[in-house]
C-alpha cells in the first residue's frame, strides 16, 4: 500500500491543479482501497486504445493521463515524421467530459507546434478515421469509450492511413509516454494552430458512405421500413442523413433515444450487442410492422441488426451472422459485376466465425485472418495495396465496407444491411432467409460469447490465472470431442494435442488461446483490451439440409454450447 501512497502523493505537487489535489487528499484520508485501484498501474493502450473510468490517478482517464499520452504522441510524431508542418485531427463522442478532453488534447498538440483540426461538435468514430486521410493528417485521435458505462471515457489514436495504431508505432508511442513525467506536458495552447471543422468533412464522409454502402440501382429502397436508434450517441448526426441520401424514405427514429446523452438514460448499457439495448426499437418495429431495426453504439462504429425470423418475430442477429450475410452480399455483387479476378480479399479475425472463410472460398476469394480488432484489418489493407479489399468484420458487431474508412463503420454498414434487406424483400426473401440459405449452402454455424467481469487489481490477477490454467493444464475434450489443436497466440504456437506436433503462428503476439476439435467446435479465450473482462467465444456447427430444419438444428447447436459452458464451469 505504501507504494501506491507514494505514487499518489506525487499528485499533490504543483504540477497538478487544486481540484485534482483535493480529490487525491480525500482518497488518502477516506478510501485507501480506491486509492490503490487508481494508482496500482498506468493506463495502457489495448486493442481499442486507452479506456477507463474517469477520475484522478494514473489508472484513470483525466486531464493528466490524456495530456501525457498526447505529449508522448507529439514527441513521437516530431521524431519520426519528417514534415515541416505536422497535423492531427480530433473527434469526440457524447460522453461526459469528451468535449473538454478533446480541447485539452488539442491544446497539448498545438503547444508542440502541431496543427490541429478539431471537430466543432460530437462526431462518429468512423468519420474520424475517414478525416485523417481526407485532410492528409499524420494522425487522428477520438475521445470515446465506445459502449462502456457512463463513468468511462477513452482515447484512440489513428495513424496517417486512417487505421488505429499498430506496431511499430504503438510501441514507439507508449515508450515515449512512459518516459514522460507529468511535469513535462505542455498544456499552453497555440490557438492559431487549432482549426474547427464540421460540415465540409461531414458531407464528404456521408457521400463516401453512400457510395460504398449502396450497391445497386435496381434496389427499391422506398419499400423497406426501417427503425433506427442512436442509443443517445453520435450516430444521430450521420446515419439518418446517410439513409435519406441513399433513398430510404420509410425511416422511423426512436425519439426517446434521439438526443445525445452521456448518461444513456433509457438503457442499462448502450451496447447494441445486448437485446435489451434495442428493446425500445424492436417494440416500435412491432408496432409499425418494420422490416429491420438498426441500433448503433455511442461512437457509431458498431451496429446491432434485428430482423424478422421465419415466424415474423424480431430477432437480433449476432455480429457473426450479420458479417456473414453482408460478406455474401458483397461477394455476390462483385461477382455479378465481373470484378473478382483473384486480386481481392476479405478481412476477418481469429475469434470470428470461420463460416465467412468458407463463403469467400466459394467465390475463389482469400480471407485474411488477423488478431482481434479492426486495426489489424486496416493493416491488411495497408500491407497489401496491390489487392482489392472487399469488406470485412469481426464478431463484435462491426463491419468495414471497402477501405475509404479504415475502422469499423456503422454508418456504411447500416446502409449495407439495409441494402441486403431491401434487395431480399423485393425478391420475395428476407435478411433472415438469406442467412438460412447461406447455412444450407455451407454449414449452420452458431456462436456464443460470455464475458466475465473481474474488476480492479485482484480481478486482473484472476483473469491472468484463468488463462494460465487453460494454457498450462489444457482441456483434452469438448462435449465428448477430442481437442485436436491448441493455438497459443502469446507463444505464437499451434500444438496438435493428438500428435504432439507444434507449428508456428505468423501473427503478432497476443494473449489469446483457441481450442479446436476436428469437426470445428471451437473455444477461444482472451482478456478484453479495454474492459476488466475475460471473454470466452464458442463456435459450433452442423449441416443444414433444409431451411425447414433450421429451428431444430439451431436448438441442437445451442444445447451443445450450453453443455460446453457447463462443462467448463462458466455458468
KAVENJO-V639570 format. One record per pair of residues at least 24 apart in sequence whose ideal C-beta (glycine too) atoms are under 6 Angstrom apart, sorted by the first residue. I is the first residue (numbers start at 1). GAP is how many residues later the second one is. D is the distance in whole Angstrom. If there is no record, write none. Layout:
BEGIN
I_GAP_D / I_GAP_D
END
This chain:
BEGIN
4_32_5 / 4_35_4 / 7_32_5 / 8_27_6 / 8_31_5 / 15_167_5 / 15_168_5 / 20_36_5 / 23_33_4 / 24_32_6 / 37_419_5 / 40_417_5 / 45_125_6 / 45_129_6 / 46_483_3 / 46_484_5 / 47_325_6 / 47_326_4 / 47_482_3 / 48_481_6 / 48_482_4 / 49_105_6 / 49_106_6 / 49_107_4 / 50_104_6 / 50_105_5 / 51_94_5 / 51_103_3 / 51_479_4 / 53_98_5 / 53_99_6 / 54_99_5 / 61_92_5 / 63_41_6 / 64_118_5 / 66_35_6 / 66_39_6 / 66_89_6 / 67_41_5 / 67_118_4 / 68_109_6 / 68_112_5 / 68_117_6 / 69_86_6 / 69_108_5 / 70_35_5 / 70_38_4 / 71_37_6 / 71_109_6 / 71_114_5 / 72_101_6 / 72_104_4 / 72_105_3 / 72_108_6 / 73_100_5 / 74_35_6 / 74_38_4 / 74_40_6 / 75_101_5 / 76_96_5 / 76_97_5 / 76_100_5 / 77_61_6 / 81_57_5 / 85_30_6 / 86_28_5 / 86_52_5 / 87_28_4 / 87_50_5 / 87_51_6 / 88_26_6 / 88_28_6 / 88_49_6 / 88_51_5 / 89_28_4 / 89_42_5 / 89_43_6 / 89_46_6 / 89_48_5 / 89_51_5 / 90_28_5 / 90_51_5 / 91_28_5 / 91_32_5 / 91_37_4 / 91_51_5 / 92_30_6 / 92_51_4 / 93_29_6 / 93_51_4 / 93_141_5 / 93_205_5 / 93_206_4 / 94_28_5 / 94_139_5 / 94_140_6 / 94_166_4 / 94_168_5 / 94_204_6 / 95_50_6 / 95_58_5 / 95_167_4 / 96_166_4 / 98_45_5 / 101_42_5 / 102_41_5 / 105_36_6 / 106_88_5 / 107_80_6 / 107_82_4 / 108_78_6 / 110_79_5 / 110_80_4 / 110_83_4 / 110_84_5 / 111_75_4 / 111_77_5 / 111_78_6 / 112_74_6 / 115_78_5 / 116_77_6 / 116_78_5 / 117_78_5 / 117_80_5 / 118_76_6 / 118_78_6 / 119_78_6 / 120_76_5 / 120_78_4 / 122_112_5 / 124_110_5 / 124_111_6 / 124_114_5 / 124_176_4 / 125_174_4 / 125_176_4 / 126_175_6 / 126_279_5 / 126_281_6 / 126_283_4 / 126_285_6 / 127_78_5 / 129_29_6 / 129_33_5 / 129_276_5 / 129_277_5 / 129_278_4 / 130_75_5 / 130_275_5 / 131_70_5 / 132_26_5 / 132_30_5 / 133_29_5 / 134_70_6 / 144_155_4 / 146_151_6 / 146_153_6 / 147_123_5 / 147_124_4 / 147_150_4 / 150_112_6 / 150_113_5 / 161_221_5 / 162_244_4 / 163_212_5 / 163_215_3 / 163_243_4 / 164_211_4 / 166_209_5 / 166_213_5 / 206_35_6 / 206_36_5 / 208_196_5 / 209_33_5 / 209_202_5 / 209_203_4 / 210_32_6 / 210_35_5 / 210_36_5 / 212_189_5 / 212_190_5 / 212_192_6 / 212_200_5 / 213_188_6 / 213_199_4 / 213_202_3 / 213_203_5 / 214_32_5 / 214_201_6 / 215_118_5 / 215_204_6 / 219_203_5 / 219_204_5 / 220_206_5 / 221_26_4 / 221_27_5 / 221_201_5 / 222_27_5 / 224_67_5 / 224_197_6 / 224_198_4 / 225_25_5 / 225_65_4 / 225_66_5 / 226_25_5 / 226_66_6 / 227_25_5 / 227_54_5 / 227_57_5 / 227_58_4 / 227_63_5 / 227_66_5 / 228_25_5 / 228_66_5 / 229_25_4 / 229_28_5 / 229_52_4 / 229_66_5 / 231_26_6 / 231_39_4 / 231_64_6 / 232_25_5 / 232_28_6 / 232_29_4 / 232_32_5 / 233_65_3 / 234_65_6 / 234_66_5 / 235_61_4 / 235_65_4 / 238_173_5 / 239_172_6 / 239_175_6 / 242_169_5 / 246_169_6 / 248_170_6 / 254_26_5 / 254_27_5 / 254_30_6 / 270_28_5 / 272_25_6 / 272_31_6 / 272_32_3 / 272_125_6 / 273_124_5 / 275_41_5 / 278_26_6 / 278_28_6 / 282_24_6 / 282_32_4 / 285_29_6 / 291_130_6 / 292_129_5 / 294_120_5 / 296_114_4 / 300_110_5 / 301_107_5 / 301_109_6 / 302_95_4 / 302_96_5 / 302_106_6 / 302_108_6 / 303_107_4 / 303_110_5 / 303_111_6 / 304_93_6 / 305_112_5 / 307_124_4 / 307_125_5 / 309_123_5 / 319_76_4 / 319_77_6 / 319_78_4 / 320_33_4 / 320_75_5 / 320_127_5 / 321_114_6 / 323_33_6 / 323_70_4 / 324_31_5 / 324_32_6 / 324_114_6 / 325_95_6 / 325_109_6 / 325_110_5 / 326_73_6 / 326_90_5 / 327_29_5 / 327_32_6 / 327_64_6 / 328_31_5 / 328_110_6 / 329_91_5 / 330_60_5 / 330_61_5 / 331_32_5 / 335_28_6 / 343_44_5 / 343_45_6 / 344_44_5 / 344_46_5 / 345_42_5 / 346_44_6 / 346_46_5 / 347_30_4 / 347_33_5 / 347_45_3 / 348_44_6 / 349_45_4 / 351_44_6 / 351_173_5 / 351_186_5 / 352_42_5 / 352_43_5 / 353_92_5 / 353_94_6 / 355_87_6 / 355_90_4 / 358_84_5 / 371_136_6 / 371_139_5 / 374_33_5 / 374_34_5 / 378_28_4 / 436_111_5 / 436_114_5 / 439_105_5 / 440_104_5 / 443_98_5 / 443_100_6 / 444_98_5 / 444_100_4 / 444_109_5 / 445_96_5 / 446_94_6 / 446_111_4 / 447_92_5 / 448_90_5 / 448_113_5 / 449_88_6 / 450_86_5 / 450_120_6 / 451_82_5 / 451_84_5 / 452_82_5 / 453_80_5 / 454_78_6 / 455_77_5 / 459_73_5 / 463_64_5 / 463_71_5 / 466_68_6 / 470_43_5 / 470_55_6 / 475_40_6 / 478_39_6 / 478_43_5 / 478_86_6 / 479_81_6 / 479_84_5 / 479_85_5 / 481_36_4 / 481_40_6 / 483_32_5 / 483_34_6 / 484_33_6 / 484_34_5 / 485_31_5 / 486_29_6 / 487_27_4 / 488_25_6
END
